[in-house]
Amino acid sequence: MSKTIMWAETDARGFESECLFNEDSRQYEVMVCASGRRLCRSESFPAQSDPMQGMTADDRRRALQCAERLVIEIEHDLGDH
């Protein structure tokens, strides 16, 4: 299975988010982890087009929305929200 990192970032609260493109299934996988707490969540969705030149604006927006939702879910699990 071949995956390419499209973007990765860590926010001020220590949440690490990344978006991978799975070339075999033609899907993006968004993964968010709470730094130091070993709690991660992920979600996948089909790519609108092959990201040879980068993600489309719609795919990037959807990935960021997934990441935001996963952060909220992890915060809830940790009792931070």
C-alpha positions as CSV (number, residue, x, y, z in Angstrom):
1,M,0.0,0.0,0.0
2,S,1.5,3.3,-1.1
3,K,0.7,6.5,0.8
4,T,1.8,10.0,0.2
5,I,1.7,12.8,2.8
6,M,-0.3,15.7,1.4
7,W,0.0,17.9,4.6
8,A,0.8,17.6,8.3
9,E,0.5,20.1,11.1
10,T,0.4,20.4,14.9
11,D,-1.8,23.0,16.6
12,A,-1.1,25.0,19.7
13,R,-3.1,22.4,21.8
14,G,-0.8,19.6,20.7
15,F,-3.1,17.9,18.2
16,E,-1.2,16.4,15.4
17,S,-3.1,16.2,12.1
18,E,-2.1,14.8,8.7
19,C,-3.6,13.9,5.4
20,L,-2.4,11.0,3.4
21,F,-3.3,10.0,-0.1
22,N,-3.7,6.2,-0.5
23,E,-2.7,5.5,-4.1
24,D,-4.1,1.9,-4.1
25,S,-7.6,2.9,-3.0
26,R,-7.5,6.4,-4.5
27,Q,-8.7,7.8,-1.1
28,Y,-7.5,10.5,1.3
29,E,-7.0,9.5,4.9
30,V,-7.1,12.2,7.6
31,M,-5.6,11.2,10.9
32,V,-5.6,13.3,14.1
33,C,-3.7,12.3,17.3
34,A,-3.7,13.9,20.7
35,S,0.0,14.5,21.4
36,G,1.3,12.5,24.3
37,R,-2.0,10.8,25.0
38,R,-2.0,8.0,22.5
39,L,-5.5,8.8,21.3
40,C,-6.0,8.9,17.5
41,R,-8.9,9.0,15.1
42,S,-9.0,8.8,11.4
43,E,-11.4,9.1,8.5
44,S,-11.1,8.4,4.8
45,F,-12.9,9.7,1.8
46,P,-12.5,9.2,-2.0
47,A,-10.4,11.7,-4.0
48,Q,-12.2,13.8,-6.5
49,S,-9.2,13.6,-8.9
50,D,-5.6,12.3,-8.9
51,P,-3.5,14.7,-6.8
52,M,-0.5,14.8,-9.1
53,Q,-0.4,18.6,-8.9
54,G,-1.7,18.7,-5.3
55,M,-5.1,18.4,-3.7
56,T,-8.1,20.1,-5.3
57,A,-9.6,22.9,-3.3
58,D,-12.7,20.8,-2.5
59,D,-10.6,17.8,-1.3
60,R,-8.4,20.1,0.8
61,R,-11.5,21.8,2.3
62,R,-13.0,18.4,3.1
63,A,-9.8,17.1,4.7
64,L,-9.6,20.2,6.9
65,Q,-13.2,19.8,7.9
66,C,-12.6,16.1,8.8
67,A,-9.5,17.1,10.9
68,E,-11.5,19.7,12.8
69,R,-14.3,17.2,13.5
70,L,-11.8,14.6,14.7
71,V,-10.2,17.1,17.0
72,I,-13.6,17.8,18.6
73,E,-14.3,14.1,19.0
74,I,-10.9,13.5,20.7
75,E,-11.5,16.5,23.0
76,H,-14.8,15.1,23.9
77,D,-13.2,11.7,24.6
78,L,-10.6,13.3,26.8
79,G,-13.2,15.4,28.7
80,D,-11.6,18.6,27.5
81,H,-14.8,19.9,25.8
